[in-house]
Amino acid sequence: MRATCPPTPSSSGPSLLLIDELTSGLDSVSALAVMRLLRQLCVKRGVAAVSVIHQPSETVFGLFDSL
């Protein structure tokens, strides 16, 4: 099992997160959970994220607002 810790922006934190392969090494269920959490955090905090992700599932791919 691989431990991951997605970035958590603070109220005075950055307005942009740069994320490199956050889901690497995770199974598809875990990758989806991490990406859903990241999306929720970004929406809640008003933060944009730029992410590198290799071969996302169709469901994970659908979580992105733009490419």
Biopython code that builds the backbone (N, CA, C, O; Angstrom):
import numpy as np
from Bio.PDB.StructureBuilder import StructureBuilder

atoms = [
    (1, "MET", "N", (0.840, -1.166, 0.000)),
    (1, "MET", "CA", (0.000, 0.000, 0.000)),
    (1, "MET", "C", (0.892, 1.238, 0.000)),
    (1, "MET", "O", (1.903, 1.293, 0.701)),
    (2, "ARG", "N", (0.507, 2.211, -0.784)),
    (2, "ARG", "CA", (1.275, 3.441, -0.904)),
    (2, "ARG", "C", (0.526, 4.576, -0.218)),
    (2, "ARG", "O", (-0.662, 4.781, -0.467)),
    (3, "ALA", "N", (1.203, 5.297, 0.627)),
    (3, "ALA", "CA", (0.588, 6.425, 1.313)),
    (3, "ALA", "C", (0.685, 7.668, 0.447)),
    (3, "ALA", "O", (1.736, 7.945, -0.131)),
    (4, "THR", "N", (-0.389, 8.406, 0.355)),
    (4, "THR", "CA", (-0.369, 9.666, -0.372)),
    (4, "THR", "C", (-0.905, 10.762, 0.520)),
    (4, "THR", "O", (-1.719, 10.519, 1.411)),
    (5, "CYS", "N", (-0.451, 11.938, 0.277)),
    (5, "CYS", "CA", (-0.905, 13.087, 1.041)),
    (5, "CYS", "C", (-1.153, 14.224, 0.065)),
    (5, "CYS", "O", (-0.219, 14.940, -0.297)),
    (6, "PRO", "N", (-2.404, 14.403, -0.371)),
    (6, "PRO", "CA", (-2.664, 15.485, -1.309)),
    (6, "PRO", "C", (-2.428, 16.834, -0.658)),
    (6, "PRO", "O", (-2.639, 17.001, 0.543)),
    (7, "PRO", "N", (-1.990, 17.794, -1.455)),
    (7, "PRO", "CA", (-1.744, 19.119, -0.885)),
    (7, "PRO", "C", (-3.028, 19.740, -0.357)),
    (7, "PRO", "O", (-4.090, 19.592, -0.962)),
    (8, "THR", "N", (-2.931, 20.423, 0.748)),
    (8, "THR", "CA", (-4.090, 21.079, 1.341)),
    (8, "THR", "C", (-3.796, 22.571, 1.449)),
    (8, "THR", "O", (-3.045, 22.996, 2.327)),
    (9, "PRO", "N", (-4.382, 23.362, 0.566)),
    (9, "PRO", "CA", (-4.106, 24.796, 0.629)),
    (9, "PRO", "C", (-4.725, 25.441, 1.864)),
    (9, "PRO", "O", (-5.830, 25.082, 2.271)),
    (10, "SER", "N", (-4.018, 26.384, 2.452)),
    (10, "SER", "CA", (-4.551, 27.111, 3.605)),
    (10, "SER", "C", (-5.352, 28.311, 3.109)),
    (10, "SER", "O", (-5.340, 28.626, 1.919)),
    (11, "SER", "N", (-6.043, 28.971, 4.022)),
    (11, "SER", "CA", (-6.863, 30.110, 3.624)),
    (11, "SER", "C", (-6.010, 31.246, 3.062)),
    (11, "SER", "O", (-6.497, 32.037, 2.254)),
    (12, "SER", "N", (-4.763, 31.337, 3.471)),
    (12, "SER", "CA", (-3.873, 32.362, 2.927)),
    (12, "SER", "C", (-2.865, 31.747, 1.966)),
    (12, "SER", "O", (-1.854, 32.368, 1.635)),
    (13, "GLY", "N", (-3.141, 30.532, 1.521)),
    (13, "GLY", "CA", (-2.213, 29.790, 0.687)),
    (13, "GLY", "C", (-2.270, 30.168, -0.775)),
    (13, "GLY", "O", (-2.850, 31.188, -1.147)),
    (14, "PRO", "N", (-1.669, 29.346, -1.589)),
    (14, "PRO", "CA", (-1.551, 29.639, -3.011)),
    (14, "PRO", "C", (-2.893, 29.572, -3.741)),
    (14, "PRO", "O", (-3.839, 28.937, -3.274)),
    (15, "SER", "N", (-2.955, 30.232, -4.885)),
    (15, "SER", "CA", (-4.156, 30.165, -5.716)),
    (15, "SER", "C", (-3.983, 29.153, -6.840)),
    (15, "SER", "O", (-4.911, 28.914, -7.613)),
    (16, "LEU", "N", (-2.792, 28.557, -6.934)),
    (16, "LEU", "CA", (-2.493, 27.568, -7.963)),
    (16, "LEU", "C", (-1.648, 26.449, -7.373)),
    (16, "LEU", "O", (-0.639, 26.702, -6.716)),
    (17, "LEU", "N", (-2.066, 25.209, -7.613)),
    (17, "LEU", "CA", (-1.281, 24.044, -7.190)),
    (17, "LEU", "C", (-0.701, 23.381, -8.427)),
    (17, "LEU", "O", (-1.407, 23.182, -9.415)),
    (18, "LEU", "N", (0.574, 23.041, -8.381)),
    (18, "LEU", "CA", (1.221, 22.281, -9.439)),
    (18, "LEU", "C", (1.461, 20.882, -8.896)),
    (18, "LEU", "O", (2.180, 20.702, -7.913)),
    (19, "ILE", "N", (0.853, 19.891, -9.544)),
    (19, "ILE", "CA", (0.873, 18.524, -9.014)),
    (19, "ILE", "C", (1.434, 17.581, -10.068)),
    (19, "ILE", "O", (0.958, 17.555, -11.203)),
    (20, "ASP", "N", (2.444, 16.808, -9.690)),
    (20, "ASP", "CA", (3.086, 15.885, -10.620)),
    (20, "ASP", "C", (2.811, 14.450, -10.205)),
    (20, "ASP", "O", (3.321, 13.981, -9.187)),
    (21, "GLU", "N", (2.016, 13.766, -10.981)),
    (21, "GLU", "CA", (1.747, 12.334, -10.819)),
    (21, "GLU", "C", (1.279, 11.948, -9.412)),
    (21, "GLU", "O", (1.840, 11.048, -8.787)),
    (22, "LEU", "N", (0.268, 12.624, -8.934)),
    (22, "LEU", "CA", (-0.280, 12.362, -7.607)),
    (22, "LEU", "C", (-0.813, 10.935, -7.463)),
    (22, "LEU", "O", (-0.802, 10.378, -6.365)),
    (23, "THR", "N", (-1.273, 10.348, -8.554)),
    (23, "THR", "CA", (-1.897, 9.020, -8.477)),
    (23, "THR", "C", (-0.970, 7.880, -8.892)),
    (23, "THR", "O", (-1.406, 6.731, -8.947)),
    (24, "SER", "N", (0.286, 8.167, -9.183)),
    (24, "SER", "CA", (1.216, 7.113, -9.596)),
    (24, "SER", "C", (1.333, 6.038, -8.526)),
    (24, "SER", "O", (1.510, 6.341, -7.346)),
    (25, "GLY", "N", (1.234, 4.799, -8.939)),
    (25, "GLY", "CA", (1.354, 3.677, -8.019)),
    (25, "GLY", "C", (0.077, 3.301, -7.299)),
    (25, "GLY", "O", (0.064, 2.334, -6.537)),
    (26, "LEU", "N", (-0.996, 4.038, -7.523)),
    (26, "LEU", "CA", (-2.267, 3.733, -6.870)),
    (26, "LEU", "C", (-3.142, 2.878, -7.771)),
    (26, "LEU", "O", (-3.056, 2.963, -8.996)),
    (27, "ASP", "N", (-3.981, 2.059, -7.162)),
    (27, "ASP", "CA", (-4.963, 1.313, -7.952)),
    (27, "ASP", "C", (-6.040, 2.298, -8.398)),
    (27, "ASP", "O", (-6.092, 3.427, -7.911)),
    (28, "SER", "N", (-6.894, 1.873, -9.318)),
    (28, "SER", "CA", (-7.873, 2.783, -9.917)),
    (28, "SER", "C", (-8.875, 3.344, -8.904)),
    (28, "SER", "O", (-9.297, 4.494, -9.028)),
    (29, "VAL", "N", (-9.253, 2.559, -7.924)),
    (29, "VAL", "CA", (-10.206, 3.027, -6.911)),
    (29, "VAL", "C", (-9.559, 4.112, -6.049)),
    (29, "VAL", "O", (-10.180, 5.139, -5.775)),
    (30, "SER", "N", (-8.331, 3.890, -5.628)),
    (30, "SER", "CA", (-7.621, 4.874, -4.815)),
    (30, "SER", "C", (-7.328, 6.143, -5.610)),
    (30, "SER", "O", (-7.462, 7.250, -5.089)),
    (31, "ALA", "N", (-6.929, 5.982, -6.864)),
    (31, "ALA", "CA", (-6.657, 7.135, -7.726)),
    (31, "ALA", "C", (-7.907, 7.995, -7.879)),
    (31, "ALA", "O", (-7.828, 9.222, -7.821)),
    (32, "LEU", "N", (-9.042, 7.366, -8.072)),
    (32, "LEU", "CA", (-10.300, 8.102, -8.207)),
    (32, "LEU", "C", (-10.624, 8.844, -6.909)),
    (32, "LEU", "O", (-11.050, 9.998, -6.949)),
    (33, "ALA", "N", (-10.427, 8.199, -5.768)),
    (33, "ALA", "CA", (-10.711, 8.835, -4.473)),
    (33, "ALA", "C", (-9.805, 10.045, -4.261)),
    (33, "ALA", "O", (-10.272, 11.089, -3.805)),
    (34, "VAL", "N", (-8.531, 9.923, -4.582)),
    (34, "VAL", "CA", (-7.584, 11.025, -4.419)),
    (34, "VAL", "C", (-7.956, 12.190, -5.334)),
    (34, "VAL", "O", (-7.938, 13.345, -4.909)),
    (35, "MET", "N", (-8.290, 11.893, -6.575)),
    (35, "MET", "CA", (-8.625, 12.959, -7.517)),
    (35, "MET", "C", (-9.957, 13.633, -7.159)),
    (35, "MET", "O", (-10.108, 14.840, -7.348)),
    (36, "ARG", "N", (-10.905, 12.873, -6.652)),
    (36, "ARG", "CA", (-12.165, 13.479, -6.193)),
    (36, "ARG", "C", (-11.910, 14.413, -5.015)),
    (36, "ARG", "O", (-12.474, 15.505, -4.949)),
    (37, "LEU", "N", (-11.059, 13.982, -4.087)),
    (37, "LEU", "CA", (-10.710, 14.814, -2.937)),
    (37, "LEU", "C", (-10.004, 16.085, -3.397)),
    (37, "LEU", "O", (-10.318, 17.176, -2.921)),
    (38, "LEU", "N", (-9.063, 15.953, -4.308)),
    (38, "LEU", "CA", (-8.351, 17.114, -4.822)),
    (38, "LEU", "C", (-9.322, 18.093, -5.473)),
    (38, "LEU", "O", (-9.233, 19.300, -5.247)),
    (39, "ARG", "N", (-10.237, 17.584, -6.269)),
    (39, "ARG", "CA", (-11.221, 18.451, -6.927)),
    (39, "ARG", "C", (-12.092, 19.171, -5.886)),
    (39, "ARG", "O", (-12.338, 20.371, -6.004)),
    (40, "GLN", "N", (-12.550, 18.441, -4.877)),
    (40, "GLN", "CA", (-13.378, 19.044, -3.833)),
    (40, "GLN", "C", (-12.623, 20.155, -3.102)),
    (40, "GLN", "O", (-13.179, 21.222, -2.840)),
    (41, "LEU", "N", (-11.358, 19.900, -2.777)),
    (41, "LEU", "CA", (-10.547, 20.903, -2.097)),
    (41, "LEU", "C", (-10.367, 22.147, -2.960)),
    (41, "LEU", "O", (-10.468, 23.272, -2.472)),
    (42, "CYS", "N", (-10.101, 21.937, -4.232)),
    (42, "CYS", "CA", (-9.894, 23.073, -5.140)),
    (42, "CYS", "C", (-11.161, 23.903, -5.291)),
    (42, "CYS", "O", (-11.105, 25.132, -5.273)),
    (43, "VAL", "N", (-12.294, 23.242, -5.438)),
    (43, "VAL", "CA", (-13.564, 23.963, -5.571)),
    (43, "VAL", "C", (-13.885, 24.715, -4.286)),
    (43, "VAL", "O", (-14.262, 25.886, -4.320)),
    (44, "LYS", "N", (-13.733, 24.037, -3.157)),
    (44, "LYS", "CA", (-14.058, 24.644, -1.861)),
    (44, "LYS", "C", (-13.174, 25.849, -1.555)),
    (44, "LYS", "O", (-13.654, 26.855, -1.034)),
    (45, "ARG", "N", (-11.900, 25.751, -1.874)),
    (45, "ARG", "CA", (-10.942, 26.809, -1.541)),
    (45, "ARG", "C", (-10.722, 27.807, -2.676)),
    (45, "ARG", "O", (-10.021, 28.802, -2.489)),
    (46, "GLY", "N", (-11.307, 27.559, -3.847)),
    (46, "GLY", "CA", (-11.120, 28.460, -4.979)),
    (46, "GLY", "C", (-9.709, 28.433, -5.528)),
    (46, "GLY", "O", (-9.165, 29.463, -5.925)),
    (47, "VAL", "N", (-9.121, 27.248, -5.549)),
    (47, "VAL", "CA", (-7.746, 27.073, -5.991)),
    (47, "VAL", "C", (-7.742, 26.317, -7.318)),
    (47, "VAL", "O", (-8.491, 25.355, -7.491)),
    (48, "ALA", "N", (-6.910, 26.747, -8.239)),
    (48, "ALA", "CA", (-6.734, 26.024, -9.501)),
    (48, "ALA", "C", (-5.604, 25.014, -9.329)),
    (48, "ALA", "O", (-4.663, 25.242, -8.569)),
    (49, "ALA", "N", (-5.708, 23.906, -10.039)),
    (49, "ALA", "CA", (-4.664, 22.885, -9.992)),
    (49, "ALA", "C", (-4.243, 22.528, -11.406)),
    (49, "ALA", "O", (-5.076, 22.362, -12.296)),
    (50, "VAL", "N", (-2.951, 22.414, -11.595)),
    (50, "VAL", "CA", (-2.380, 21.924, -12.840)),
    (50, "VAL", "C", (-1.739, 20.594, -12.486)),
    (50, "VAL", "O", (-0.884, 20.523, -11.604)),
    (51, "SER", "N", (-2.156, 19.541, -13.175)),
    (51, "SER", "CA", (-1.724, 18.205, -12.779)),
    (51, "SER", "C", (-1.192, 17.408, -13.961)),
    (51, "SER", "O", (-1.713, 17.483, -15.073)),
    (52, "VAL", "N", (-0.137, 16.641, -13.690)),
    (52, "VAL", "CA", (0.356, 15.656, -14.644)),
    (52, "VAL", "C", (-0.198, 14.314, -14.191)),
    (52, "VAL", "O", (-0.022, 13.919, -13.039)),
    (53, "ILE", "N", (-0.863, 13.620, -15.095)),
    (53, "ILE", "CA", (-1.404, 12.300, -14.765)),
    (53, "ILE", "C", (-1.282, 11.418, -15.999)),
    (53, "ILE", "O", (-1.646, 11.823, -17.103)),
    (54, "HIS", "N", (-0.776, 10.230, -15.806)),
    (54, "HIS", "CA", (-0.565, 9.304, -16.917)),
    (54, "HIS", "C", (-1.649, 8.242, -16.935)),
    (54, "HIS", "O", (-1.918, 7.603, -15.917)),
    (55, "GLN", "N", (-2.261, 8.055, -18.070)),
    (55, "GLN", "CA", (-3.285, 7.034, -18.317)),
    (55, "GLN", "C", (-4.402, 7.025, -17.272)),
    (55, "GLN", "O", (-4.631, 6.004, -16.623)),
    (56, "PRO", "N", (-5.096, 8.151, -17.104)),
    (56, "PRO", "CA", (-6.211, 8.154, -16.151)),
    (56, "PRO", "C", (-7.378, 7.327, -16.674)),
    (56, "PRO", "O", (-7.552, 7.176, -17.883)),
    (57, "SER", "N", (-8.162, 6.803, -15.768)),
    (57, "SER", "CA", (-9.376, 6.108, -16.183)),
    (57, "SER", "C", (-10.335, 7.139, -16.775)),
    (57, "SER", "O", (-10.141, 8.343, -16.605)),
    (58, "GLU", "N", (-11.343, 6.677, -17.454)),
    (58, "GLU", "CA", (-12.326, 7.584, -18.048)),
    (58, "GLU", "C", (-13.017, 8.420, -16.966)),
    (58, "GLU", "O", (-13.305, 9.599, -17.174)),
    (59, "THR", "N", (-13.276, 7.812, -15.833)),
    (59, "THR", "CA", (-13.932, 8.517, -14.726)),
    (59, "THR", "C", (-13.038, 9.620, -14.162)),
    (59, "THR", "O", (-13.502, 10.736, -13.928)),
    (60, "VAL", "N", (-11.769, 9.315, -13.945)),
    (60, "VAL", "CA", (-10.828, 10.321, -13.455)),
    (60, "VAL", "C", (-10.654, 11.424, -14.494)),
    (60, "VAL", "O", (-10.624, 12.604, -14.145)),
    (61, "PHE", "N", (-10.540, 11.053, -15.750)),
    (61, "PHE", "CA", (-10.398, 12.025, -16.829)),
    (61, "PHE", "C", (-11.571, 13.014, -16.827)),
    (61, "PHE", "O", (-11.385, 14.205, -17.079)),
    (62, "GLY", "N", (-12.755, 12.522, -16.547)),
    (62, "GLY", "CA", (-13.954, 13.362, -16.518)),
    (62, "GLY", "C", (-13.979, 14.362, -15.387)),
    (62, "GLY", "O", (-14.782, 15.295, -15.416)),
    (63, "LEU", "N", (-13.117, 14.198, -14.383)),
    (63, "LEU", "CA", (-13.079, 15.144, -13.258)),
    (63, "LEU", "C", (-12.371, 16.454, -13.616)),
    (63, "LEU", "O", (-12.533, 17.456, -12.921)),
    (64, "PHE", "N", (-11.592, 16.448, -14.691)),
    (64, "PHE", "CA", (-10.866, 17.646, -15.092)),
    (64, "PHE", "C", (-11.810, 18.636, -15.753)),
    (64, "PHE", "O", (-12.658, 18.254, -16.559)),
    (65, "ASP", "N", (-11.659, 19.917, -15.408)),
    (65, "ASP", "CA", (-12.486, 20.968, -16.004)),
    (65, "ASP", "C", (-12.022, 21.306, -17.415)),
    (65, "ASP", "O", (-12.842, 21.520, -18.308)),
    (66, "SER", "N", (-10.715, 21.354, -17.612)),
    (66, "SER", "CA", (-10.182, 21.696, -18.930)),
    (66, "SER", "C", (-8.814, 21.046, -19.102)),
    (66, "SER", "O", (-8.132, 20.687, -18.142)),
    (67, "LEU", "N", (-8.447, 20.913, -20.377)),
    (67, "LEU", "CA", (-7.153, 20.295, -20.696)),
    (67, "LEU", "C", (-6.322, 21.249, -21.509)),
    (67, "LEU", "O", (-5.195, 20.922, -21.882)),
]
sb = StructureBuilder()
sb.init_structure("model")
sb.init_model(0)
sb.init_chain("A")
sb.init_seg("    ")
for serial, (resi, resn, name, xyz) in enumerate(atoms, 1):
    if name == "N":
        sb.init_residue(resn, " ", resi, " ")
    sb.init_atom(name, np.array(xyz, "f"), 0.0, 1.0, " ", f" {name:<3s}", serial, name[0])
structure = sb.get_structure()
